[in-house]
Amino acid sequence: MKKIFLTLFITLCAQIAIAGDSYYFQRAEEAYQKKDLDLCLHYCKEGVAKDPKDGKCWAVIAEIYSKREYARYGEAMQAAEKALATLPKKDKVWVSFVHGIRGDVFYKVDNMQASKEAYMLSLSMQPESTTFLYDLADVCYQLGEYDEAITYFKRYIALSPSSVFIYGEMAYVYYKAGNKEEAQRCSDLANALASGRNCMAHRVLSRLAMDKADYIEACREAARAMFCGSTWYEEGDTLNSVCPELLMAAIRTEVAKAQKAAETNATAAYCTFTMQRYWEALYYLHRKMEQSDAPQSVYPELASVYERVEAYEEAEKYYTLALKTDSAEHIWRGLAQIARYKGEFLKANEYLRKALQESPTEGKIYYLIARNLREAGLKNEALQTMDTARVLIEEEDWQISILSFRAEVYRELGEEEKAQEAIAEAQKLRKPDDKRSEFYRIDALLGDTAALARHAQEIAEDKKGQREGNWGTLAQAYATLKDKAHTIELIRRDQEADNYTVRATQILSRYQFLKDDPEYQALTAQYEAKRQDRLAELQAQLGAQETILNKVTELPFTPQGGVNRVQCTINGLPLYFVFDTGAADVSISSVEANFMLKNGYLTDADFMGKQNFVTATGEIHEGTIINLREVRVGDVVLRDIKASVIKNQSAPLLLGQSCFRRFGTVEVDNEAQVIRLIAK
């Protein structure tokens, strides 16, 4: 379950008069309405500089700093305290709003009990606020107080019965509480009210089906959830490990059913990327690009997938194309990463400084620049830049990484005293039995090989992938110790897990002690061969899908009884079809459908429902709609073709428009007895 509400001060301004508010607050409100948060923050800071008792300006500062765009939680809490100290106690609307900000900050730093107390203060002042009721229900859920969460949800529904999404949220809490009957009832109600488009309800139904080991239904519901919300959920992870092909079939079915093609292909690309089916993700992204009104918007996504499969030239091409219409930070960072992969560290920093122009206070960009400076041999400059990152980044895990970086660089410079100071400072952040991967290199810097061995054992025993660390991060630690045997073994294990640590070893200085080792050289050669094979396979698979875009395909036909018959292969099964451009869909008889189902050419997940249709003779029939995962027409492979199953056992197999509309032009050459399928 996710926190989905963010309290906005603009809502308050719509509820109360602003007469008497300061000039700066009024300008801040205008900036907020225009979604210019930086300008809004500027006016609020000016306001409190002129009048430190301007409680509303303090409240807005707190609200902006609590946002994920800023994530400056300490400053958000300080501003909230200033707001509470200066706002009139009788102004319950604003005071409750500020307590809500405190609740939001406590929630984000994972202090759920304090978050609950803050939200309860807000609700006590505005007992009919659906926002605070939802927030409290969510916090109670996080605390495992399911009955109390359900009570707040019911109060929410009493105040706003038309808020359809809340029924799905309540279904999820019922499920977590073990009340599966109510979970089913609320899910069904949510989908009924939302015309089958309630994401959380489908998630609950997927879990209920998994509990019954009904994996076909579980995959259907998980796919429906994804296509409602474009998000990969825990259910998808579970089903991808248990029955990935069934889940993929369900995803393809949702693609075939959907009306908004570009949006649907975006979701399919996201799902397949998460399943690590990269060529299919690229296929769907290319389809999205063809169908989108703004194809350039797809370039960054294509670039990131090509980067993931180590097709760096393609990744660089699409990032560069993206820059023609967008100079967003993530595009510059993508180009920087490609340059880093090539060992071009100073060029990478040129790109990162472009990213800084878009986000000048993003500390993580300074962190990346410092890493590249170190690799370029500019170690003092690297330390200075990392100090800037340290000031700007608040998250503790990042602080540990920064301190381990400083310790390593100081040790390389021969300044052991400063290295030890950095190590000691990092150790102060360590909690009892702390297993965070950020401490792997700290343990290496301490020379604690026993601790590193424990980390290796914990990773080996982590069957569910719940640990943050992996073989690659541990390889870095052993490389810090120049421990050749352990480092090579861990690189090998990480390569087997497809985590691409070998690429890092080829460019980073900490691994240079390995470069002349025969075992390491054999490992890198094996990696490069595997990479090239994977890229060739990727291009072959993608090319099979894209043949339709770049060539004319000739499909031989046989005249018989006044019709033209052609051979196609459906999900691997060769069948003869009547070529019929007047038919809306591909259609097959129930005889072929039953044969295909019994012999594994169709699965239950391929069946999509029923509909009436008109045949070429004008007769009306009811048919079952199925998704044909693969239709091979000549040398073209089409994916996800909608087809009808006709109850009439003697009905001919028809090849209709659901297949041919994928092409631009269809020509029939009766003399040569071929059908020419010409790309759009």
C-alpha atoms as one frame of an Amber mdcrd trajectory, in Angstrom:
protein
   0.000   0.000   0.000   1.327   3.458  -0.860   0.830   6.874   0.612  -1.027
   8.693  -2.140  -2.114  12.027  -0.660   0.150  15.040  -0.279  -1.370  17.939
   1.665  -1.184  21.141  -0.348  -1.437  24.592   1.136  -3.194  25.786  -2.001
  -6.259  23.804  -0.920  -6.357  25.818   2.266  -6.281  29.057   0.348  -9.386
  27.951  -1.514 -11.169  27.418   1.806 -10.310  30.566   3.740 -10.058  34.277
   2.995  -6.562  35.573   2.408  -7.305  39.183   3.331  -4.576  40.335   5.679
  -2.054  37.779   4.468   1.394  39.172   3.814   2.461  40.327   0.383   5.089
  37.566   0.305   2.603  34.845   1.177   0.230  35.988  -1.573   3.054  35.952
  -4.122   4.077  32.510  -2.836   0.532  31.233  -3.359   0.544  32.497  -6.953
   3.872  30.749  -7.607   2.553  27.533  -6.069  -0.494  27.596  -8.320   1.884
  27.846 -11.290   3.817  24.864  -9.849   6.956  26.965  -9.511   8.050  25.651
  -6.131  11.455  27.338  -6.196   9.852  30.759  -6.667   7.261  29.945  -4.002
  10.049  29.032  -1.595  11.883  32.253  -2.458   8.862  34.417  -1.555   8.261
  32.518   1.683  11.877  32.954   2.757  11.624  36.661   1.954   8.430  36.732
   4.025   9.962  35.233   7.163  13.077  37.393   6.741  10.823  40.495   6.857
   8.536  39.090   9.536   9.757  36.047  11.501   6.211  35.624  12.840   4.662
  35.005   9.420   3.341  31.554  10.360   1.801  30.816   6.960   5.093  31.384
   5.180   6.800  29.073   7.680   4.088  26.463   7.023   4.606  26.612   3.266
   8.395  26.342   3.661   7.808  23.202   5.735   5.434  21.784   3.117   7.839
  22.362   0.231  10.870  20.969   2.056   8.880  17.833   2.937   8.264  17.133
  -0.752  10.232  14.425  -2.492  11.661  16.971  -4.939  13.497  18.481  -1.979
  13.527  15.755   0.709  15.056  18.187   3.219  13.275  16.739   6.179  15.280
  18.373   8.961  14.579  21.834   7.553  10.940  20.885   6.953  10.534  19.979
  10.626  12.272  23.161  11.818   9.969  25.294   9.660   6.941  23.372  10.941
   7.928  24.098  14.547   8.343  27.795  13.681   4.892  27.752  12.066   3.273
  26.165  15.139   4.966  28.732  17.381   3.688  31.690  15.341   0.279  30.654
  13.955  -2.754  31.676  16.081  -3.962  28.642  18.069  -7.535  29.405  17.057
  -6.630  28.987  13.384  -7.334  25.271  13.443  -7.214  24.902   9.668  -3.600
  26.051   9.405  -2.448  24.471  12.664  -3.877  21.097  11.611  -2.226  21.529
   8.206   1.179  21.972   9.867   0.670  18.905  12.077  -0.130  17.071   8.845
   3.249  18.168   7.429   4.918  16.803  10.559   3.034  13.546  10.054   4.234
  13.428   6.442   7.880  13.997   7.416   7.775  11.383  10.182   6.203   8.973
   7.656   9.011   9.541   5.145  11.743   8.951   7.735   9.961   5.779   8.854
   8.898   6.967  12.324   5.341   5.674  12.041   4.322   6.099  15.666   5.261
   9.790  15.637   3.519  10.145  12.265   0.333   8.674  13.718   0.401  11.052
  16.687   0.866  14.067  14.404  -1.980  13.023  12.106  -4.252  12.395  15.102
  -3.646  15.999  16.188  -4.600  17.135  12.684  -7.753  15.032  12.677  -8.786
  16.224  16.138  -8.926  19.767  14.705 -10.576  18.747  11.415 -12.524  15.555
  12.173 -14.158  15.516   8.727 -10.966  15.824   6.712 -10.784  12.869   4.330
  -7.105  13.672   3.754  -6.201  13.134   7.403  -8.483  10.093   7.649  -6.633
   8.489   4.754  -3.242   9.436   6.190  -4.150   7.891   9.545  -5.480   4.732
   7.905  -2.239   4.422   5.958  -0.037   4.927   9.024  -2.073   2.399  11.018
  -1.606  -0.058   8.164   2.168   0.521   8.270   2.090  -0.138  12.036   0.133
  -3.371  11.510  -2.915  -1.908  13.280  -5.303  -3.196  10.637  -8.581  -2.943
  12.561  -7.896   0.709  13.357  -6.957   1.366   9.717 -10.262  -0.132   8.574
 -12.133   2.086  11.072 -10.603   5.208   9.514 -11.364   3.938   6.012 -15.006
   3.425   6.967 -15.171   6.976   8.335 -13.676   8.169   5.057 -16.334   6.296
   3.052 -19.122   7.714   5.222 -17.920  11.220   4.329 -17.116  10.509   0.673
 -18.864   7.345  -0.588 -18.092   8.197  -4.228 -14.301   8.003  -3.714 -13.961
   4.724  -5.560 -10.251   4.111  -4.947 -10.742   3.789  -1.180 -12.554   0.452
  -1.520  -9.490  -1.090  -3.115  -7.276   0.285  -0.350  -9.618  -1.173   2.258
  -9.620  -4.527   0.445  -5.842  -4.635   0.768  -5.970  -3.962   4.509  -8.637
  -6.634   4.952  -6.363  -9.057   3.121  -3.397  -8.191   5.351  -5.645  -8.655
   8.377  -6.487 -12.182   7.169 -10.137 -11.429   6.362 -10.164 -12.804   2.805
 -13.944 -12.782   2.481 -14.113  -9.016   3.090 -11.035  -8.529   0.904 -12.863
 -10.266  -1.967 -16.077  -8.302  -1.354 -14.320  -4.916  -1.275 -12.262  -5.769
  -4.364 -15.351  -6.753  -6.330 -17.124  -3.585  -5.188 -14.123  -1.426  -6.123
 -13.963  -2.900  -9.620 -17.715  -2.618 -10.086 -17.620   1.079  -9.188 -14.518
   1.739 -11.290 -15.543  -0.286 -14.360 -12.830  -2.838 -13.645 -10.076  -0.226
 -13.371  -9.180  -0.318  -9.674  -5.490  -1.131  -9.432  -5.412  -2.110  -5.757
  -8.480  -4.328  -6.139  -6.771  -6.293  -8.907  -3.687  -6.665  -6.709  -5.796
  -8.127  -3.921  -7.578 -10.472  -6.328  -4.193 -11.596  -7.644  -3.040 -12.427
  -4.122  -6.262 -14.268  -3.352  -5.764 -16.346  -6.503  -2.132 -17.054  -5.564
  -3.296 -18.302  -2.174  -5.421 -20.861  -4.051  -2.506 -21.716  -6.381  -4.669
 -20.498  -9.291  -1.747 -18.961 -11.156  -3.602 -18.301 -14.389  -6.114 -16.085
 -12.586  -3.346 -14.581 -10.458  -1.435 -13.566 -13.604  -4.558 -12.107 -15.190
  -5.269  -9.973 -12.138  -1.634  -8.917 -11.711  -1.491  -7.806 -15.353  -4.752
  -5.880 -14.956  -3.299  -4.133 -11.912  -0.199  -3.147 -13.869  -2.214  -1.772
 -16.770  -4.381   0.234 -14.364  -1.431   1.808 -12.600   1.671   1.333 -14.791
   3.579   0.075 -11.753   5.323  -3.195 -11.009   4.032  -4.731  -7.797   5.140
  -7.477  -5.422   2.626  -9.814  -7.063   4.495  -9.383 -10.353   7.796 -10.306
  -8.692   6.303 -13.459  -7.210   4.583 -14.563 -10.410   7.627 -13.743 -12.525
   9.643 -16.197 -10.452   6.911 -18.880 -10.348   5.281 -18.718 -13.790   6.926
 -16.052 -15.985   5.438 -17.273 -19.274   1.903 -17.185 -17.866   2.503 -13.660
 -16.606   3.893 -12.638 -20.003   0.824 -14.121 -21.732  -1.429 -12.104 -19.424
   0.523  -8.924 -20.172   0.192  -9.543 -23.917  -3.528 -10.085 -23.473  -3.868
  -6.690 -21.789  -1.946  -5.115 -24.669  -4.306  -6.705 -27.166  -7.416  -5.556
 -25.265  -6.399  -1.957 -24.687  -7.653   0.968 -26.731  -4.885   3.566 -26.150
  -2.035   1.930 -28.013   0.869   4.250 -27.112  -0.022   4.304 -23.421  -0.505
   0.534 -23.389   2.831  -0.139 -25.038   4.498   2.109 -22.452   3.089  -0.070
 -19.672   4.046  -3.260 -21.495   7.582  -1.909 -21.942   7.819  -1.123 -18.240
   6.560  -4.579 -17.232   8.835  -6.465 -19.618  11.822  -4.353 -18.566  11.114
  -5.242 -14.937  10.923  -8.912 -15.942  14.376  -8.436 -17.563  12.903  -9.323
 -20.978  14.786  -6.489 -22.572  14.213  -7.190 -26.245  10.462  -7.221 -25.623
  10.750  -3.951 -23.706  12.533  -2.455 -26.715   9.882  -3.861 -29.044   7.070
  -2.216 -27.072   8.985   1.058 -26.833   9.475   1.101 -30.595   5.742   0.459
 -30.999   5.006   3.268 -28.561   7.270   5.564 -30.570   5.416   4.726 -33.814
   2.012   5.379 -32.245   2.839   8.406 -30.110   2.038  11.986 -31.053   5.428
  12.919 -29.579   7.814  10.081 -30.558  10.794  12.032 -29.203   9.387  11.510
 -25.697  10.304   7.823 -26.007  14.011   8.442 -26.736  15.182   8.564 -23.082
  13.348   5.309 -22.303  14.861   3.583 -25.332  18.284   4.871 -24.335  17.982
   3.546 -20.783  16.998   0.046 -21.974  19.805  -0.045 -24.547  22.153   1.045
 -21.761  20.912  -1.806 -19.582  21.722  -4.376 -22.278  25.124  -2.714 -22.827
  24.303  -1.549 -26.361  26.131   1.682 -25.638  26.195   3.091 -29.175  22.405
   2.825 -29.431  21.975   4.255 -25.934  24.185   7.232 -26.759  22.309   7.784
 -30.046  18.909   8.001 -28.355  20.142  10.156 -25.458  21.639  12.553 -28.030
  18.391  12.599 -30.023  16.492  13.323 -26.813  18.601  16.451 -26.227  17.145
  18.070 -29.349  13.834  18.552 -27.557  14.664  18.093 -23.878  17.640  19.043
 -21.700  16.390  17.278 -18.581  18.872  16.272 -15.914  18.349  12.521 -16.418
  19.367  12.742 -20.078  22.675  14.434 -19.232  23.232  11.864 -16.492  22.541
   9.078 -18.983  25.144  10.448 -21.391  27.560  10.810 -18.478  27.095   7.160
 -17.562  27.802   6.067 -21.147  30.999   8.156 -21.168  32.004   6.600 -17.836
  31.468   3.101 -19.254  33.941   4.058 -21.977  36.460   5.286 -19.396  36.007
   8.918 -20.550  35.744  10.368 -17.051  36.303  14.047 -17.796  33.846  13.924
 -20.694  31.350  12.309 -18.303  31.834  15.269 -15.973  31.105  17.718 -18.790
  27.704  16.064 -19.102  27.194  16.024 -15.332  27.880  19.763 -15.115  25.139
  20.225 -17.718  22.891  18.219 -15.402  23.851  20.561 -12.551  22.547  23.501
 -14.574  19.144  21.804 -14.460  19.413  20.790 -10.768  22.095  22.959  -9.102
  21.483  21.651  -5.568  21.372  17.933  -6.426  24.121  16.564  -4.208  24.204
  13.174  -5.907  25.475  14.789  -9.105  28.422  16.197  -7.151  28.997  12.686
  -5.801  29.190  11.314  -9.355  31.521  14.120 -10.457  33.833  13.381  -7.519
  34.004   9.680  -8.471  35.032  10.597 -12.022  37.653  13.084 -10.816  39.202
  10.365  -8.711  39.366   7.984 -11.684  40.931  10.780 -13.764  43.672  11.096
 -11.134  42.449  14.458  -9.778  42.158  13.269  -6.192  42.317  16.582  -4.321
  39.650  18.031  -6.611  37.632  14.849  -6.016  37.767  15.392  -2.243  36.654
  19.016  -2.548  33.734  18.076  -4.791  32.730  15.233  -2.470  32.614  17.739
   0.406  29.952  19.648  -1.541  27.997  16.409  -1.997  28.287  15.760   1.712
  26.718  19.111   2.574  23.833  18.682   0.130  22.938  15.018   0.755  21.146
  14.220   3.989  20.455  10.478   3.599  22.553   8.450   6.010  23.415   5.652
   3.554  24.872   8.217   1.156  26.838   9.808   3.992  28.444   6.420   4.725
  29.384   6.027   1.048  30.849   9.544   1.007  32.937   8.842   4.105  34.259
   5.546   2.703  35.189   7.399  -0.510  37.066  10.049   1.488  38.868   7.389
   3.521  39.990   5.517   0.392  41.235   8.665  -1.363  43.066   9.946   1.725
  44.744   6.547   2.045  45.767   6.684  -1.627  47.261  10.144  -0.968  49.178
   8.780   2.033  47.191  10.850   4.546  46.374   7.995   6.920  45.286  10.176
   9.834  42.546  11.789   7.756  41.568   8.376   6.381  41.119   7.070   9.931
  39.038  10.130  10.865  36.656   9.417   7.975  36.407   5.732   8.948  35.691
   6.634  12.584  32.991   9.081  11.520  31.334   6.399   9.387  31.475   3.923
  12.272  29.458   6.351  14.412  26.560   5.851  11.980  26.708   2.072  12.371
  23.908   0.394  14.282  24.153  -2.927  16.158  24.147  -5.860  13.703  24.168
  -3.357  10.802  24.134  -5.229   7.474  24.007  -2.249   5.119  26.196  -2.745
   2.058  27.612   0.757   2.510  29.756  -0.686   5.315  31.424  -3.344   3.113
  34.220  -0.973   2.085  34.488   0.423   5.614  35.150  -3.124   6.845  37.722
  -3.551   4.077  39.425  -0.284   5.049  39.533  -1.573   8.635  41.078  -4.821
   7.364  38.227  -6.779   8.947  38.275  -9.890   6.730  36.085 -11.791   9.187
  33.317  -9.226   8.671  33.695  -9.524   4.876  33.376 -13.310   5.146  30.151
 -12.842   7.141  28.791 -10.543   4.445  29.558 -13.191   1.813  27.741 -15.832
   3.852  24.704 -13.571   4.288  24.529 -12.847   0.542  24.800 -16.564  -0.237
  21.934 -17.331   2.163  19.725 -14.539   0.835  17.479 -16.582  -1.458  14.758
 -13.913  -1.745  17.024 -11.045  -2.744  16.126  -8.989   0.336  19.655  -7.800
   1.104  20.890  -4.527  -0.324  24.379  -5.894  -0.989  25.436  -8.280  -3.759
  28.565  -9.971  -5.048  29.572  -6.849  -6.972  29.554  -4.544  -3.958  31.519
  -7.114  -1.985  34.001  -7.457  -4.879  34.694  -3.720  -4.532  35.530  -4.240
  -0.864  37.971  -7.067  -1.553  39.493  -5.028  -4.401  40.211  -2.308  -1.816
  42.323  -4.934  -0.010  43.974  -6.021  -3.322  42.770  -9.542  -2.491  43.033
 -11.071  -5.972  41.494 -14.500  -5.320  38.373 -13.232  -3.539  37.877 -10.327
  -5.949  37.973 -12.537  -9.057  35.652 -15.098  -7.499  33.110 -12.425  -6.567
  33.287 -10.831 -10.013  32.582 -14.255 -11.508  29.599 -14.799  -9.228  28.234
 -11.367 -10.033  28.669 -11.998 -13.746  26.668 -15.225 -13.396  23.893 -13.098
 -11.878  24.062 -10.731 -14.915  24.961  -7.708 -12.777  27.667  -6.453 -15.170
  30.402  -5.913 -12.602  33.006  -6.855 -15.232  32.361  -3.586 -17.085  33.276
  -1.657 -13.919  36.448  -3.691 -13.424  37.679  -2.722 -16.888  37.585   1.022
 -16.178  37.964   1.606 -12.422  41.350   2.132 -10.796  40.650  -0.081  -7.790
  40.648  -3.116 -10.113  43.814  -2.292 -12.057  45.884  -4.694  -9.948  44.049
  -7.520 -11.755  44.698  -6.486 -15.356  47.671  -8.836 -15.986  46.158 -11.813
 -14.190  45.396 -14.689 -16.658  42.301 -15.784 -14.722  40.883 -12.269 -14.775
  41.711 -11.869 -18.471  39.854 -15.103 -19.242  36.889 -13.836 -17.229  36.733
 -10.543 -19.132  37.040 -12.358 -22.475  34.171 -14.632 -21.480  32.142 -11.589
 -20.462  32.769  -9.805 -23.772  31.810 -12.897 -25.779  28.627 -13.245 -23.763
  27.843  -9.548 -24.266  28.293  -9.789 -28.022  26.142 -12.944 -28.208  23.437
 -11.233 -26.169  23.467  -8.172 -28.420  23.287 -10.328 -31.560  20.353 -12.254
 -30.111  18.681  -9.003 -29.106  18.994  -7.587 -32.625  17.711 -10.825 -34.157
  14.662 -10.908 -31.894  13.960  -7.227 -32.350  14.553  -7.458 -36.081  11.989
 -10.254 -36.358   9.432  -7.882 -34.863  10.505  -4.904 -36.948  10.656  -6.645
 -40.337   7.187  -5.262 -40.904   8.575  -1.735 -40.744  11.203  -1.956 -43.444
  10.384  -4.413 -46.213   7.844  -5.879 -48.600   6.775  -9.393 -47.707   5.409
 -11.776 -50.341   2.995 -14.409 -49.101   2.210 -17.236 -51.590  -1.436 -18.310
 -51.866  -3.329 -21.218 -53.400  -6.671 -20.581 -55.170  -9.251 -23.114 -53.999
 -13.040 -23.060 -54.342 -13.150 -19.363 -55.165 -10.969 -18.297 -52.205  -7.253
 -17.841 -51.665  -5.623 -20.035 -49.020  -2.361 -19.069 -47.305  -0.229 -20.829
 -44.738   0.502 -19.108 -41.429   2.044 -20.331 -38.210   0.102 -19.592 -35.015
   2.105 -19.886 -31.793   4.298 -22.391 -33.618   1.447 -24.433 -35.214   1.247
 -24.339 -39.083  -2.338 -23.753 -40.298  -4.008 -22.849 -43.607  -6.204 -19.731
 -43.628  -8.584 -18.143 -46.095  -7.258 -14.703 -47.041 -10.217 -12.373 -46.328
  -9.631  -8.601 -46.145 -13.359  -8.153 -45.427 -13.134  -9.995 -42.097 -12.475
  -7.821 -39.049 -10.462 -10.387 -37.127  -8.515 -13.525 -37.573 -10.940 -16.355
 -36.843 -10.512 -20.066 -36.207 -13.006 -22.838 -35.529 -13.548 -24.403 -32.120
 -11.940 -27.614 -33.437  -8.578 -25.912 -34.031  -8.899 -23.901 -30.823  -9.480
 -27.028 -28.727  -6.586 -28.804 -30.429  -4.297 -25.826 -29.772  -5.356 -25.616
 -26.122  -4.878 -29.344 -25.483  -1.457 -29.345 -27.130  -0.074 -26.204 -25.492
  -0.327 -23.838 -28.473  -2.845 -21.813 -26.442  -3.050 -21.304 -22.673  -5.998
 -20.293 -20.516  -4.381 -16.872 -20.154  -4.829 -16.301 -23.923  -8.646 -16.295
 -23.644 -10.016 -12.748 -23.392 -13.835 -13.052 -23.340 -16.760 -13.217 -25.789
 -18.306 -10.977 -28.455 -20.731 -11.107 -31.416 -19.374 -10.696 -34.937 -20.606
 -10.746 -38.531 -19.108 -13.192 -41.046 -18.401 -12.389 -44.688 -21.781 -14.000
 -45.564 -23.632 -11.619 -43.248 -24.360 -14.188 -40.528 -24.105 -13.147 -36.853
 -22.180 -15.486 -34.561 -21.053 -15.409 -30.966 -17.361 -16.071 -30.592 -14.701
 -16.362 -27.937 -11.949 -13.749 -28.255  -8.383 -14.974 -27.880  -4.930 -13.410
 -28.080  -2.562 -15.046 -30.571   0.838 -14.432 -29.092   2.729 -15.059 -32.335
   1.441 -15.071 -35.908   4.093 -15.807 -38.530   2.972 -14.482 -41.934   5.627
 -15.336 -44.497   8.861 -14.123 -42.922   7.131 -11.540 -40.721   6.362 -12.297
 -37.087   3.410 -10.415 -35.597   2.736 -10.308 -31.863  -0.529 -10.108 -29.966
  -3.107 -10.528 -32.724  -6.761 -10.488 -31.705  -8.718 -13.523 -33.000 -12.227
 -15.001 -32.718 -13.066 -18.641 -32.040 -16.240 -19.676 -33.901 -18.458 -22.369
 -32.433 -19.221 -23.734 -35.926 -16.824 -26.673 -36.233 -16.776 -26.517 -40.037
 -16.121 -22.774 -40.246 -13.064 -21.868 -42.349 -10.019 -20.237 -40.802 -10.031
 -16.575 -41.833  -7.068 -14.201 -41.948  -8.631 -10.763 -41.380  -7.912  -7.115
 -40.681  -6.592  -7.535 -37.111  -3.562  -8.999 -38.894  -3.396  -6.873 -42.065
  -3.869  -3.469 -40.452  -0.334  -3.837 -39.092   0.785  -3.204 -42.713   0.397
  -0.129 -44.896  -0.755  -1.743 -48.145  -1.920  -5.236 -49.115  -1.697  -6.162
 -52.824  -2.938  -9.374 -54.448  -0.983 -10.507 -57.535  -3.213 -13.168 -59.073
  -0.749 -13.876 -61.886   2.164 -14.593 -59.536  -0.226 -16.008 -56.893   1.332
 -13.955 -54.094  -0.009 -11.418 -51.627   2.352  -8.482 -51.103   2.366  -6.961
 -47.623   3.956  -3.518 -47.812   5.186  -1.562 -44.790   3.503   1.706 -43.829
